[in-house]
């Protein structure tokens, strides 16, 4: 029997980066978790179904999509913010990730992290785990229990890493294959993603093996690209025969194949690399807080947009210190203004609708038809009660959303939907 839900309230979404659709006291109808109608009235065919009426609340999709976060770094958020990328990894990240050889520690930290995703309205995420396959399965289990959707990666690293984290190449590939097969138990909302940490920590043999696994198991790929000048120079020294950093992934079949790829940061890409990203439709995960905190630079988001490269937003916990994607998207706007005024006035700053699009439908494309209330999209939604944000003036729906994004918080989120189902508060 088909399951039909009808939500009523003040609806806002961005079918395109340049456009908000706002419907006062409108209706979203979903059948079996997929939107069949969004508009000002209910079609006669659905007239007999019950309505969940949220009154004057805002209803937005999809919840938010976080396209890059490191779940095991959750306890490090807000630490080491005076360091650049490579010293920060050595001082904070690697020692913390080593603790995830202990499944009980993993369950404790991942439980808190998953709850924070839920609390902040992140209904879909693309996550790094650690090299530990059993702890990564714990993270997937907790996400499934919470009713949240995610791609989760067992990290791979077989060189230039601390002795307590480095993997044997063949064992890394064997563990990844075993983990991929064990991950089948979690679908359809929680799925695996191949995750070489980044080129400096992976040999060519490992990257080739991971590319083969991605193709064989039809699993997407995530990694880091062009985050920091020191990292870029390191890649050039390690692989002097490579045309550029981006082509290292391409030549190892980690982008441009039949499976999608998302690369975090992409701050310092050359024009040739941007062409490769556009050709392969590799998604950029723009992580504004992390880029600032680790002094990495300001990604040329407008330029990437104009190259027709898909873009989502990432919290990059814990290089970024804030889980809330509402705050990530407003930071992305602010950072683009600084890029425009201080660096390159050819490229205009991001608008609110563009940043909202990246945090919803832009990143949601990695999951399929996600991030909008257009017909055929999976119904993910947040219901927001902004009445406690004092303002005696009449405001448009767009103004109310803008105000909540900038000055509201998770306390105003009264309901979360994922694939047409309410996601209640997680209990570990």
Buried (B, 14 or more C-beta within 10 A) or exposed (E): EEEBBBBBBBBBBBBEBEEBBBBEBBBBBBBBBBBBBBBEEBEEEBEEEEEBEBEEBBBBBBBBBBBBBBBBBBBBBEBBBEBBBBEBBBBBBBBBBBBBBEBEBBBBBBBBBBBBBBBBBBBBBBBBBBBBBBBBBBBBBBBBBBBBBBBBBBBBBBBBBBEEBBBEBEEBBBBBBEBBEBBEEBEEBBBBBBBBBBBBBBBBBBBBBBBBBBBEBEBBBBBBBBBBBBBBEBBEEBBEEBBBBBBBBBBBBBBBBEBBBBBBBBBBBBEEBBBBBBEBBBBBBBBBBBBBBBBBBBBBBBBBBEBEBBBBBBBBBBBBBBBBBBBBBBBBBBBBEEBBEEEEEEBEBBBBBBBBBBBBBBBBBBBEBBBBBBEEBBBBBBBBBBEEBEEEEEEEBBBBBBBBBBEBBBEBBEBBBBBBBEBEEBEE
